[in-house]
Amino acid sequence: MDEVILPDVSVEVPPEGLPIGEAAAFCGLSVDTLRYYEREGLTLHPAPRSASGRRRYGTRDLAWLAGLVMLRETGMPIADIRRYAALTRRQGTDVERLQILEQHRRAVIERMEQTRKHLAAIDRKIAAYRNVIASHEP
């Protein structure tokens, strides 16, 4: 279950894979961030290298990175992603991985509910300002 759906962007991945700059751009990352994620153990495995020693990323790498970006953008801490990645590298850890994702889902829902409350307060403020402005118009 380590597969992650790729973003709705088509990219042709050559058999030798994409260089780091293209892979990072595809996933919406900087090259430095991608290298950081690798150093921190957030990728499934080190990126394969070309004959010249440069990193190359295949479709499966891009899928994992896209999932990593999604987890980060929804607020999952690096430590939890590191733990999830470590579990994904091992067989028989489906239950633990599910628990991590379910816990993260609960946290995302809590933040969404808080954001909805904040949005409602902003909408009330906007309405109040519009009413004040409308009352001053001739």
Secondary structure as a PSIPRED ss2 file (coil, helix, strand):
# PSIPRED VFORMAT (PSIPRED V4.0)

   1 M C   1.000  0.000  0.000
   2 D C   1.000  0.000  0.000
   3 E C   1.000  0.000  0.000
   4 V C   1.000  0.000  0.000
   5 I C   1.000  0.000  0.000
   6 L C   1.000  0.000  0.000
   7 P C   1.000  0.000  0.000
   8 D C   1.000  0.000  0.000
   9 V C   1.000  0.000  0.000
  10 S C   1.000  0.000  0.000
  11 V C   1.000  0.000  0.000
  12 E C   1.000  0.000  0.000
  13 V C   1.000  0.000  0.000
  14 P C   1.000  0.000  0.000
  15 P C   1.000  0.000  0.000
  16 E C   1.000  0.000  0.000
  17 G C   1.000  0.000  0.000
  18 L E   0.000  0.000  1.000
  19 P E   0.000  0.000  1.000
  20 I H   0.000  1.000  0.000
  21 G H   0.000  1.000  0.000
  22 E H   0.000  1.000  0.000
  23 A H   0.000  1.000  0.000
  24 A H   0.000  1.000  0.000
  25 A H   0.000  1.000  0.000
  26 F H   0.000  1.000  0.000
  27 C H   0.000  1.000  0.000
  28 G C   1.000  0.000  0.000
  29 L C   1.000  0.000  0.000
  30 S C   1.000  0.000  0.000
  31 V H   0.000  1.000  0.000
  32 D H   0.000  1.000  0.000
  33 T H   0.000  1.000  0.000
  34 L H   0.000  1.000  0.000
  35 R H   0.000  1.000  0.000
  36 Y H   0.000  1.000  0.000
  37 Y H   0.000  1.000  0.000
  38 E H   0.000  1.000  0.000
  39 R H   0.000  1.000  0.000
  40 E C   1.000  0.000  0.000
  41 G C   1.000  0.000  0.000
  42 L C   1.000  0.000  0.000
  43 T C   1.000  0.000  0.000
  44 L C   1.000  0.000  0.000
  45 H C   1.000  0.000  0.000
  46 P C   1.000  0.000  0.000
  47 A C   1.000  0.000  0.000
  48 P C   1.000  0.000  0.000
  49 R E   0.000  0.000  1.000
  50 S C   1.000  0.000  0.000
  51 A C   1.000  0.000  0.000
  52 S C   1.000  0.000  0.000
  53 G C   1.000  0.000  0.000
  54 R C   1.000  0.000  0.000
  55 R E   0.000  0.000  1.000
  56 R E   0.000  0.000  1.000
  57 Y E   0.000  0.000  1.000
  58 G C   1.000  0.000  0.000
  59 T H   0.000  1.000  0.000
  60 R H   0.000  1.000  0.000
  61 D H   0.000  1.000  0.000
  62 L H   0.000  1.000  0.000
  63 A H   0.000  1.000  0.000
  64 W H   0.000  1.000  0.000
  65 L H   0.000  1.000  0.000
  66 A H   0.000  1.000  0.000
  67 G H   0.000  1.000  0.000
  68 L H   0.000  1.000  0.000
  69 V H   0.000  1.000  0.000
  70 M H   0.000  1.000  0.000
  71 L H   0.000  1.000  0.000
  72 R H   0.000  1.000  0.000
  73 E H   0.000  1.000  0.000
  74 T C   1.000  0.000  0.000
  75 G C   1.000  0.000  0.000
  76 M C   1.000  0.000  0.000
  77 P C   1.000  0.000  0.000
  78 I H   0.000  1.000  0.000
  79 A H   0.000  1.000  0.000
  80 D H   0.000  1.000  0.000
  81 I H   0.000  1.000  0.000
  82 R H   0.000  1.000  0.000
  83 R H   0.000  1.000  0.000
  84 Y H   0.000  1.000  0.000
  85 A H   0.000  1.000  0.000
  86 A H   0.000  1.000  0.000
  87 L H   0.000  1.000  0.000
  88 T H   0.000  1.000  0.000
  89 R C   1.000  0.000  0.000
  90 R C   1.000  0.000  0.000
  91 Q C   1.000  0.000  0.000
  92 G C   1.000  0.000  0.000
  93 T C   1.000  0.000  0.000
  94 D H   0.000  1.000  0.000
  95 V H   0.000  1.000  0.000
  96 E H   0.000  1.000  0.000
  97 R H   0.000  1.000  0.000
  98 L H   0.000  1.000  0.000
  99 Q H   0.000  1.000  0.000
 100 I H   0.000  1.000  0.000
 101 L H   0.000  1.000  0.000
 102 E H   0.000  1.000  0.000
 103 Q H   0.000  1.000  0.000
 104 H H   0.000  1.000  0.000
 105 R H   0.000  1.000  0.000
 106 R H   0.000  1.000  0.000
 107 A H   0.000  1.000  0.000
 108 V H   0.000  1.000  0.000
 109 I H   0.000  1.000  0.000
 110 E H   0.000  1.000  0.000
 111 R H   0.000  1.000  0.000
 112 M H   0.000  1.000  0.000
 113 E H   0.000  1.000  0.000
 114 Q H   0.000  1.000  0.000
 115 T H   0.000  1.000  0.000
 116 R H   0.000  1.000  0.000
 117 K H   0.000  1.000  0.000
 118 H H   0.000  1.000  0.000
 119 L H   0.000  1.000  0.000
 120 A H   0.000  1.000  0.000
 121 A H   0.000  1.000  0.000
 122 I H   0.000  1.000  0.000
 123 D H   0.000  1.000  0.000
 124 R H   0.000  1.000  0.000
 125 K H   0.000  1.000  0.000
 126 I H   0.000  1.000  0.000
 127 A H   0.000  1.000  0.000
 128 A H   0.000  1.000  0.000
 129 Y H   0.000  1.000  0.000
 130 R H   0.000  1.000  0.000
 131 N H   0.000  1.000  0.000
 132 V H   0.000  1.000  0.000
 133 I H   0.000  1.000  0.000
 134 A H   0.000  1.000  0.000
 135 S H   0.000  1.000  0.000
 136 H H   0.000  1.000  0.000
 137 E C   1.000  0.000  0.000
 138 P C   1.000  0.000  0.000
